[in-house]
C-alpha cells in the first residue's frame, strides 16, 4: 500500500495517524465517604511545531476533571512528563506530553 503512495501523501497519513492516536484521557474517581473521595485524571497530547493536538496535555486532564461536576475539587499533585528543563523547547518541535492530576473532592463527613 505504501509503495505506490507519494512521499507527501505518506507523510500526511503518518502525521494524521499520530494525531489521532496521541490524544487521549482518563479519569478515576474513588469515593471514600458518602460525600467525598479522591480523583486521578490524565491526558496525553501531541505537539507539532508548538501547536498541541487537540490541546495541551494538562488542559485535557483539567477539562476531564471539571466535566465531572464534583463539588469542592482540590488539586493536590500535578505531574507533567517529559520535562527537559532549559531545553524543553525541543519538545515544541515534535513531542508527546503526558499530564496527571490527583486530588480530593467533596466534603468529609464527621
N, C-alpha and C positions, 0 to 999 in steps of 0.2 A: 504494500500500500504506500509506504513512504518513498519507495524508489521512483515512482512516477510523479511525485509532487515536486513543485519548485521549492527553492530554499526559503523564500518568503512565506509561502503557504505552510511549510513545515514548521518554521519558527512561530508563526501565528497560532498554529494548532497547539504547539507545546506550551506557549505562553497562556493561551486560553485554558488549557488543562491545569496548569499550575495555579491560576487564579481561582478556578472552580474548586480545586482540592485544598487550597491553603486557608480558606476562610471557614472556620467552624467555631462552635462554642459549646459549653456545657454548664450545667448548674446542678448543685446538690444542696438540698435543704433538709436539715435534720431538726426534728422537734425534741427539745429536752424537757420542757414543761408544757402545760396546756396553752400557754401564751407566749412562749419564747423558744429560741433554739439557735443553731448555727447555720451558716451557709458557706459554700465554696463555689465561685464562678470562675470560668476560664475562657480565654479567647485566643485564636490564632489568626494572624493576618500576613499577607504577602506584601512586601514593599518593593516597588519598582520605580526607580528614578524619583525618589522622595514622595511618591504617591502610595498611600496604603489602600489595599483592596480587601474587603469592601470598605473598611475604615480601620483605624488603629486597633491593635490587639487589646489595649487597656480600655478603649472606648467600647469595644464589643463586650468585654467582661462586665463593665459597669452597666451597659444597657440591658444585659441579661439579668443582672441583679435587680435593677429598678423595675423591670417588667413584671416582677413577681407581686408588686404592691404589698410587700410585707411591711408591717409598722416598725418604726424605730430601728432602721438599718444602721449598724455601726461597723465601719470597715476597720479591721484590726491589723491586717497584713496585706501588702501589695508586693507582688513578685513579677518582674519582667525579665525575660531572657531572650536572646543573649544581650549582654551589655558589655561593650568593649572600651568603656571609658573615653579617653581623648580621641580615639579613632573610631568612635561609634558611627561617624558619618559614613563609613564604608558600608554599613547595613542599609543606608538610604539609597544606595545604588541598586542593590539586589539583596534581599534578605527575607527571612521568615521570623516573625516575632511571636512569642508566647507570653501571655499575661495571666496571672492567677490572683484573685481577690478572696480573702477569707474574713469572716467577721461574725457578728451576732445580730439577731433580730428579736423584736418583741419586748415584752415587759416581764421580767422574772417575778414569779409569784412569791408569797410569803414562805 
